[in-house]
Each structure stands twice: as structure tokens, then as C-alpha cells.
Amino acid sequence: WSICNEPWISRNGENYVDYVKRYQDLNKTFNPEKFNPEYWAEVANKAGMKYVVFTTKHHDGFCMFDTKETSYSITDKSCPFSSNPKADITAQVVKEFRKKNFWIGLYFSKPDWHCKDYWAPEWATPDRNVNYDIDKYPERWKKYCDFTFNQIKELTTNYGNIDILWLDGGWVRPSWSVDAETESWLGCYKRIQDINMPKIASMARENNSDLLIVDRSVHGRYENYRTPEQEVPDKPLDYPWETCMTMGDSWSYVPNDNYKSTNKLIHLLVDIVSKGGNFLLNVAPDANGELPIATVERMKEIGSWLDINGEAIYETRPISPYKDNKLCFTQSKNGEIYGIYLLDEGINLPEVIEFNFPQELKTGSIKIKGTNIKAKLIKQDKGYKIIIPNKLIKFSPLKHAIVFYL
């Protein structure tokens, strides 16, 4: 994003032209020699993750896959890593995650700021949009559409079966999709940029018949699910969705990033699932290709929690009222109802948990995941309360979130 010339982006006073040149030359020194896709897949698997969405190309245009459409890629000889046997990083990630039975998702940016047919060098680049009048230069836009089509064809043809095609850059969209939401994007939307999604989707599904396509924020036929960013909706949505969120403050690697605690991440996971969503958690490797130690630690701790409590997360359904204060609710396919209490760090379980629930629950002794100790469920005039045994309050081995069978 730092090469995009918009007011909200800071470059600490550096000359814009010089900065872009320096940024676009980074490929000449990029050499992630410690890239270990086997380890990435192993850590993600231990974290309890079930699908991966790998960034094959962001808006800056640098390709992390083998493409014939541009030399601005990790497999081109201009990049030192191109001589490495694992140079096609996308292929390596797909291979290793597929071994762990992950669904494979590929992120791809529709806008490409390195391509001369999107940001033409003859004109200034005042913002994120294509920087020329498409109606005036239709042949140039046709070249860009062909370029985009061909790259997506490479990704959906050369890497085996792909489950998710995750397309970003929602300001690249046809006229029919422009709505009040689009026009509220702080002036981001400037002109019609139709790249012919019907043609792209038809081609992509030729080799991937069950492909989910996420034409992000372009609500319609090719947005098979929606992707609220860095937020959790207040209530369930009327369509399939996932929250995409960073583990730290940044989508890319930043030294000493402010990573969310394991406790916070598990609470986010529970909150999202209780409302019927998936959690797409961003983890950014460093320039050497390594996952930061802090991210690995958190993923392992999330996995340890899921080893005990995954029954209340995987393949569950939202059930009203979804969340009551610190108690979230999910339901299994066979009707088992779970109450998941979000336990703050350094705080003991309370003696009593009170909550409202519209359905009739069976009162009496109830089980708690991860322990043989049982709690007691009592019906009140308004709602229910769970009585927690003293020995569980004082010496609880359970952390982060406690699952009750309701």
C-alpha cells in the first residue's frame, strides 16, 4: 500500500517517485532462504486450521508464483530466490498444505500497480485506481483484462485443484455493481473498471468445478461469501461470511508487531463461530521466509485449546441468542448445545454465570469440556444460571474459554 498515492498513506516525507523506484527494486534483493513450507503447514495444522488462503499477488503486482505474463515475479532471474528449488512459493505452499488435507485458497489482486496497462507510466497515479480513461483507451484496458485473465488462468490451471479464488481490490468492478456502499469508500471508487468476471469465473471453474469465488465486496453472483475485514459483526449475517483479521497490527511483516494475545484470538474465534462465520487469521512471515516466533506460539496455543474444545467449534451452527455478555452459544449437527464462556486472562471463573436463552434447557448437572468436574444448571424466573463448583474456580486447569454442555 505504501506506493499508493493517497492522503492516508504516510512515507515520512520521502520523495514519492524515489520511494516507488526503491520499492519496486526490492525484488532484486528478495531472497527468503529460510522459507520452509512443510513447517508452515505443520504449524497451521497444529493450530487447528482447516483452509489456507495464500497471497499470490497483492496490489503492488509482485507475483509469488511462476507467471509468463510479467518478469516481476519471484521465479524471474531478476530475483535471487529464483535459483532456489522452492522458488515457486505458491506451488510449495499448495503442495504442503494439501498434504495436510487443507482446503486451498489463492488470494489475487485484481488491480496491479506494476502493470503499465493499469498504472500507465505516461500519467500520474493520484490514487489506487487505473490512471487513464478506459473509454478513451479501450484497447489498453483490453490488454489489462487479458493480462488479468491469463494470470488467473495460470493459478487455476497449474496448481492442481483450487478450492477458493479470493479476489481483492473491490474498486475494480462493473457499473451494475456500484452502490451506496461503494461510493462511501472515502472516494476510492472513481471509474468503471469491468474486467469481465463471467469470463474469468467460467474459465476458473473449468478445472475446479467446486471452486468458491470471492469477488470481494462486489455483491452478486461471484461473491460466494463475504469478508468483513478487521471486525466481527454484531449479529449473524444473512449470507456466508468469514472475518479476515491480522494477528498483529499489520497485514505484512513488521518487526516487533503488536500481536494479539492467545486469549484475545480464541475469544475472537468463539465470537465469530457463534455468529456463523469463519475466522481467516493473517500470519505474515518475515523477509527470510520465517514465521515470527510470537505467531507460532499463539497458533500452537490455539491448537491446544481446540484439541480440547474443538467439538464446540467445528461443524457447528449459530443458535440464538448467539452471545449473552461473556457466554457464546453454538450447536452441533445433532443438536448438542454448547455455552462457551469467555474467560479473561488472570481472572478466575465466577461463582455464577447468568444468561438468557429462548429454548427450554434440561436443568441439573452439566458437563464441562476438559474436566470431570460438573457444574449445575438452574432455571430462573428470567433465564438460567450456571453454578460453578469452588474447586474449579480456585484450581481450574482450563484457560481462555470454558465449554459447558447445555
C-alpha positions as CSV (number, residue, x, y, z in Angstrom):
1,W,0.0,0.0,0.0
2,S,2.9,2.4,0.6
3,I,3.3,3.0,-3.1
4,C,-0.3,4.2,-3.4
5,N,-0.5,8.0,-3.5
6,E,-3.5,8.6,-1.2
7,P,-3.6,11.1,1.7
8,W,-4.0,8.4,4.4
9,I,-0.7,6.8,3.5
10,S,2.5,8.1,5.2
11,R,6.0,7.8,3.8
12,N,7.8,10.1,6.3
13,G,8.5,12.8,3.8
14,E,10.4,10.7,1.3
15,N,10.1,11.8,-2.4
16,Y,7.3,9.7,-3.9
17,V,9.0,8.9,-7.2
18,D,12.2,7.9,-5.4
19,Y,10.3,5.8,-3.0
20,V,8.3,3.9,-5.7
21,K,11.6,3.1,-7.5
22,R,13.2,1.9,-4.4
23,Y,10.2,-0.3,-3.5
24,Q,9.9,-1.8,-7.0
25,D,13.6,-2.7,-6.9
26,L,13.2,-4.8,-3.7
27,N,12.6,-7.9,-5.9
28,K,16.3,-7.7,-6.8
29,T,17.3,-8.5,-3.2
30,F,14.4,-10.6,-2.1
31,N,15.8,-14.0,-1.0
32,P,13.7,-15.8,1.6
33,E,16.2,-18.6,2.0
34,K,14.6,-19.9,5.3
35,F,11.2,-20.5,3.6
36,N,10.0,-23.8,4.9
37,P,6.5,-24.7,3.6
38,E,6.5,-28.0,5.4
39,Y,6.9,-26.2,8.7
40,W,4.2,-23.6,7.8
41,A,1.7,-26.4,7.1
42,E,2.7,-28.2,10.2
43,V,2.2,-25.2,12.4
44,A,-1.1,-24.3,10.8
45,N,-2.3,-27.9,11.1
46,K,-1.4,-28.0,14.8
47,A,-3.3,-24.7,15.2
48,G,-6.5,-26.5,14.1
49,M,-6.8,-24.5,10.9
50,K,-8.7,-26.1,8.0
51,Y,-8.0,-24.0,5.0
52,V,-5.3,-21.6,3.8
53,V,-5.6,-18.5,1.6
54,F,-2.1,-17.6,0.2
55,T,-1.3,-14.2,-1.2
56,T,-0.1,-14.9,-4.7
57,K,-0.1,-11.2,-5.7
58,H,-1.0,-8.1,-3.9
59,H,-1.8,-4.7,-5.4
60,D,1.9,-3.9,-5.8
61,G,2.0,-6.5,-8.6
62,F,4.9,-8.7,-7.4
63,C,4.0,-12.3,-8.1
64,M,4.7,-15.1,-5.7
65,F,4.0,-17.7,-8.4
66,D,5.5,-18.7,-11.7
67,T,3.9,-16.5,-14.4
68,K,4.6,-15.9,-18.1
69,E,2.7,-12.6,-18.0
70,T,5.4,-10.4,-16.3
71,S,9.0,-10.6,-15.2
72,Y,8.0,-9.0,-11.9
73,S,7.9,-12.3,-10.1
74,I,9.8,-14.5,-7.6
75,T,10.7,-17.0,-10.3
76,D,12.2,-14.4,-12.7
77,K,16.0,-14.4,-12.8
78,S,16.0,-10.8,-11.5
79,C,15.0,-12.2,-8.1
80,P,17.9,-14.0,-6.2
81,F,15.4,-16.6,-4.9
82,S,14.6,-17.7,-8.5
83,S,17.5,-20.2,-8.4
84,N,16.2,-21.9,-5.3
85,P,14.4,-25.3,-5.9
86,K,11.4,-23.9,-4.0
87,A,11.3,-20.6,-6.0
88,D,7.7,-21.1,-6.9
89,I,6.5,-20.4,-3.4
90,T,2.8,-20.7,-4.3
91,A,3.4,-24.2,-5.7
92,Q,5.3,-25.2,-2.5
93,V,2.6,-23.8,-0.2
94,V,-0.2,-25.5,-2.1
95,K,1.7,-28.9,-2.1
96,E,2.5,-28.9,1.6
97,F,-0.9,-27.7,2.8
98,R,-2.7,-30.1,0.5
99,K,-0.7,-32.9,2.2
100,K,-2.4,-31.9,5.5
101,N,-5.8,-32.0,3.8
102,F,-6.3,-28.2,3.9
103,W,-8.7,-26.5,1.5
104,I,-6.5,-24.5,-0.8
105,G,-7.3,-20.8,-1.4
106,L,-5.4,-18.3,-3.5
107,Y,-5.6,-14.6,-2.9
108,F,-5.1,-12.5,-6.1
109,S,-5.3,-8.7,-6.5
110,K,-7.4,-7.5,-9.5
111,P,-5.6,-4.1,-9.6
112,D,-1.9,-4.3,-10.4
113,W,0.1,-1.1,-9.8
114,H,3.2,-2.5,-11.5
115,C,1.4,-3.3,-14.8
116,K,1.8,-0.5,-17.4
117,D,-1.8,-1.2,-18.6
118,Y,-3.2,-0.4,-15.1
119,W,-0.9,2.4,-13.9
120,A,0.3,3.7,-17.2
121,P,3.7,5.4,-16.9
122,E,2.7,8.3,-19.2
123,W,0.4,9.7,-16.5
124,A,0.4,10.5,-12.7
125,T,-1.0,8.0,-10.2
126,P,-3.1,10.1,-7.9
127,D,-4.8,7.2,-6.2
128,R,-5.4,3.4,-6.3
129,N,-7.5,3.4,-9.5
130,V,-6.5,2.8,-13.1
131,N,-4.9,6.1,-14.1
132,Y,-6.3,6.6,-17.6
133,D,-9.7,7.0,-19.1
134,I,-10.8,3.5,-20.1
135,D,-13.4,4.8,-22.5
136,K,-10.7,6.8,-24.3
137,Y,-8.2,4.0,-24.3
138,P,-10.3,0.8,-24.6
139,E,-7.5,-1.2,-26.3
140,R,-5.2,-0.6,-23.3
141,W,-7.9,-1.7,-20.9
142,K,-8.4,-4.8,-23.1
143,K,-4.7,-5.6,-22.6
144,Y,-5.1,-5.3,-18.9
145,C,-8.2,-7.6,-18.9
146,D,-6.3,-10.2,-20.9
147,F,-3.3,-9.9,-18.5
148,T,-5.5,-10.5,-15.5
149,F,-7.4,-13.3,-17.2
150,N,-4.2,-15.1,-18.1
151,Q,-2.7,-14.8,-14.7
152,I,-5.8,-16.2,-13.0
153,K,-5.8,-19.0,-15.6
154,E,-2.2,-19.8,-14.6
155,L,-3.3,-20.0,-11.0
156,T,-6.4,-22.1,-11.5
157,T,-4.7,-24.5,-14.1
158,N,-1.1,-25.0,-13.0
159,Y,-1.5,-25.8,-9.2
160,G,-3.9,-28.6,-9.1
161,N,-7.4,-28.4,-7.6
162,I,-8.1,-25.0,-6.1
163,D,-11.0,-24.6,-3.6
164,I,-11.1,-20.8,-3.2
165,L,-10.2,-18.0,-5.5
166,W,-10.1,-14.9,-3.2
167,L,-10.1,-11.7,-5.4
168,D,-9.3,-8.4,-3.7
169,G,-9.5,-4.8,-5.0
170,G,-13.2,-4.3,-5.0
171,W,-12.9,-0.9,-6.7
172,V,-12.2,-2.9,-9.9
173,R,-15.9,-3.6,-10.7
174,P,-18.6,-3.3,-13.4
175,S,-21.1,-0.4,-13.5
176,W,-24.1,-2.6,-12.4
177,S,-22.4,-3.3,-9.0
178,V,-21.8,0.3,-8.0
179,D,-24.0,1.1,-4.9
180,A,-24.1,3.4,-1.9
181,E,-21.6,1.2,-0.1
182,T,-19.1,1.5,-3.0
183,E,-19.5,5.3,-3.2
184,S,-18.9,5.6,0.5
185,W,-15.3,4.3,0.3
186,L,-13.6,7.6,1.0
187,G,-13.5,8.4,-2.7
188,C,-11.8,5.2,-3.6
189,Y,-14.2,4.4,-6.4
190,K,-13.5,6.6,-9.4
191,R,-14.5,4.9,-12.6
192,I,-16.0,1.8,-14.1
193,Q,-13.3,-1.0,-14.3
194,D,-15.0,-4.0,-15.7
195,I,-12.6,-7.0,-16.1
196,N,-15.3,-9.4,-17.3
197,M,-15.9,-11.6,-14.2
198,P,-18.3,-14.0,-16.1
199,K,-15.4,-14.9,-18.5
200,I,-12.9,-15.3,-15.6
201,A,-15.3,-17.4,-13.5
202,S,-16.2,-19.7,-16.3
203,M,-12.5,-20.3,-17.1
204,A,-11.5,-20.8,-13.5
205,R,-14.2,-23.4,-12.9
206,E,-13.3,-25.5,-16.0
207,N,-10.6,-27.3,-13.9
208,N,-12.1,-26.5,-10.5
209,S,-15.8,-27.4,-10.7
210,D,-16.5,-26.8,-7.0
211,L,-14.5,-23.5,-6.8
212,L,-15.7,-20.9,-4.4
213,I,-15.1,-17.4,-5.9
214,V,-14.8,-14.4,-3.6
215,D,-15.0,-11.3,-5.8
216,R,-14.6,-9.3,-2.7
217,S,-17.2,-6.5,-2.0
218,V,-18.8,-6.9,-5.4
219,H,-22.0,-8.2,-4.1
220,G,-23.5,-10.6,-6.6
221,R,-23.0,-13.9,-8.4
222,Y,-19.2,-14.1,-8.0
223,E,-19.0,-13.2,-4.3
224,N,-19.8,-16.6,-2.9
225,Y,-19.1,-15.4,0.6
226,R,-18.4,-12.1,2.2
227,T,-15.3,-10.9,4.1
228,P,-15.7,-8.3,6.8
229,E,-12.2,-7.0,7.5
230,Q,-10.7,-6.4,11.0
231,E,-14.1,-6.7,12.6
232,V,-16.7,-9.1,13.9
233,P,-20.4,-8.4,13.0
234,D,-22.7,-7.7,15.9
235,K,-25.0,-10.5,14.9
236,P,-25.2,-13.3,12.3
237,L,-25.3,-12.3,8.7
238,D,-27.8,-13.4,6.1
239,Y,-25.1,-14.9,3.9
240,P,-21.9,-17.0,4.3
241,W,-19.0,-15.0,5.7
242,E,-15.6,-15.0,7.2
243,T,-13.8,-12.3,9.2
244,C,-10.3,-11.7,7.9
245,M,-8.1,-10.2,10.5
246,T,-4.4,-9.6,11.3
247,M,-2.7,-11.3,14.2
248,G,-0.8,-8.1,14.8
249,D,-1.5,-4.6,13.7
250,S,-0.3,-5.0,10.1
251,W,-1.1,-7.3,7.2
252,S,2.6,-7.5,6.3
253,Y,5.5,-8.4,8.5
254,V,6.6,-5.6,10.9
255,P,9.4,-6.2,13.4
256,N,8.1,-6.2,17.0
257,D,4.5,-6.1,15.8
258,N,1.8,-5.7,18.5
259,Y,0.4,-9.3,18.3
260,K,-3.0,-10.1,19.8
261,S,-2.8,-12.4,22.8
262,T,-3.8,-16.1,22.5
263,N,-6.7,-15.2,24.9
264,K,-7.9,-12.5,22.5
265,L,-7.6,-14.7,19.4
266,I,-9.5,-17.5,21.0
267,H,-12.3,-15.1,22.1
268,L,-12.4,-13.8,18.5
269,L,-12.7,-17.3,17.1
270,V,-15.5,-18.2,19.5
271,D,-17.4,-14.9,18.9
272,I,-17.1,-15.4,15.1
273,V,-18.2,-19.0,15.1
274,S,-21.1,-18.3,17.4
275,K,-22.4,-15.9,14.7
276,G,-22.0,-18.4,11.9
277,G,-18.7,-17.2,10.4
278,N,-15.2,-18.5,9.7
279,F,-12.0,-16.9,11.0
280,L,-9.3,-16.1,8.4
281,L,-6.3,-15.2,10.5
282,N,-3.5,-13.4,8.8
283,V,0.1,-14.5,9.6
284,A,2.9,-12.6,8.0
285,P,6.3,-14.3,7.5
286,D,9.4,-12.1,7.6
287,A,11.8,-11.4,4.7
288,N,13.7,-14.6,5.3
289,G,10.6,-16.7,4.9
290,E,10.3,-17.5,8.6
291,L,7.1,-17.3,10.7
292,P,7.8,-15.0,13.7
293,I,8.2,-16.9,17.0
294,A,5.3,-15.0,18.6
295,T,2.9,-16.1,15.9
296,V,4.0,-19.7,16.1
297,E,3.5,-19.7,19.9
298,R,0.0,-18.3,19.6
299,M,-1.0,-20.8,16.9
300,K,0.2,-23.7,19.0
301,E,-1.8,-22.4,22.0
302,I,-4.9,-22.0,19.9
303,G,-4.4,-25.6,18.7
304,S,-4.1,-26.9,22.3
305,W,-7.3,-25.2,23.2
306,L,-9.1,-26.6,20.1
307,D,-7.7,-30.1,20.9
308,I,-10.0,-30.0,24.0
309,N,-12.8,-27.8,22.8
310,G,-13.0,-28.2,19.1
311,E,-16.3,-30.1,19.3
312,A,-18.0,-26.8,20.2
313,I,-16.3,-25.0,17.2
314,Y,-16.0,-27.3,14.1
315,E,-19.1,-28.0,12.0
316,T,-21.4,-26.2,14.4
317,R,-24.3,-23.8,13.7
318,P,-25.2,-20.5,15.3
319,I,-28.1,-20.6,17.7
320,S,-30.0,-17.6,19.2
321,P,-29.2,-15.5,21.2
322,Y,-25.6,-16.3,19.8
323,K,-23.9,-14.3,22.6
324,D,-25.1,-13.1,26.1
325,N,-22.4,-11.0,27.7
326,K,-19.4,-13.4,28.0
327,L,-21.3,-16.6,27.1
328,C,-21.4,-17.6,23.4
329,F,-23.6,-20.4,22.0
330,T,-23.1,-22.9,19.3
331,Q,-25.0,-26.0,18.3
332,S,-23.7,-29.3,16.7
333,K,-25.4,-31.0,13.8
334,N,-27.0,-33.5,16.1
335,G,-28.5,-30.8,18.3
336,E,-26.0,-30.6,21.2
337,I,-25.9,-27.0,22.6
338,Y,-22.7,-25.5,23.9
339,G,-22.2,-22.5,26.1
340,I,-18.7,-21.1,25.7
341,Y,-17.7,-18.7,28.5
342,L,-15.0,-16.2,27.5
343,L,-12.6,-16.2,30.4
344,D,-10.4,-13.1,30.7
345,E,-6.7,-13.5,31.4
346,G,-5.8,-13.6,35.1
347,I,-9.4,-13.8,36.1
348,N,-11.0,-16.8,37.8
349,L,-14.3,-18.3,36.8
350,P,-17.2,-16.6,38.5
351,E,-19.2,-18.5,41.0
352,V,-22.4,-17.9,39.0
353,I,-22.9,-17.3,35.2
354,E,-26.4,-15.9,34.4
355,F,-27.7,-15.9,30.9
356,N,-30.9,-15.7,28.8
357,F,-31.8,-18.4,26.4
358,P,-35.1,-18.7,24.4
359,Q,-35.2,-22.5,24.3
360,E,-36.0,-24.9,27.2
361,L,-32.8,-26.4,28.6
362,K,-32.5,-29.5,30.7
363,T,-31.5,-28.4,34.2
364,G,-29.3,-30.2,36.7
365,S,-25.8,-31.4,36.4
366,I,-23.9,-30.4,33.3
367,K,-20.6,-31.4,31.8
368,I,-17.6,-29.2,31.2
369,K,-15.1,-29.9,28.4
370,G,-11.6,-30.7,29.6
371,T,-12.5,-31.8,33.2
372,N,-14.5,-34.4,35.1
373,I,-15.9,-31.7,37.4
374,K,-19.5,-30.8,36.7
375,A,-21.4,-27.6,37.1
376,K,-25.1,-27.1,37.8
377,L,-27.7,-25.5,35.6
378,I,-30.7,-23.9,37.3
379,K,-33.7,-22.2,35.7
380,Q,-34.7,-18.8,37.0
381,D,-37.7,-16.6,36.5
382,K,-35.8,-14.9,33.7
383,G,-33.3,-17.2,32.0
384,Y,-30.8,-19.6,33.6
385,K,-27.7,-19.6,35.8
386,I,-24.7,-22.0,35.9
387,I,-23.3,-22.7,39.4
388,I,-19.6,-23.3,39.3
389,P,-18.0,-25.6,41.9
390,N,-15.5,-24.0,44.2
391,K,-12.7,-26.4,43.3
392,L,-13.0,-25.4,39.6
393,I,-12.9,-21.7,40.5
394,K,-9.8,-22.0,42.6
395,F,-7.8,-24.6,40.7
396,S,-9.1,-24.6,37.2
397,P,-6.7,-26.1,34.6
398,L,-8.9,-24.5,31.9
399,K,-7.9,-21.4,30.0
400,H,-9.2,-18.8,27.7
401,A,-12.7,-20.1,27.1
402,I,-14.7,-22.7,29.0
403,V,-17.2,-25.0,27.2
404,F,-20.4,-26.1,29.0
405,Y,-22.8,-28.7,27.6
406,L,-26.2,-27.2,27.8
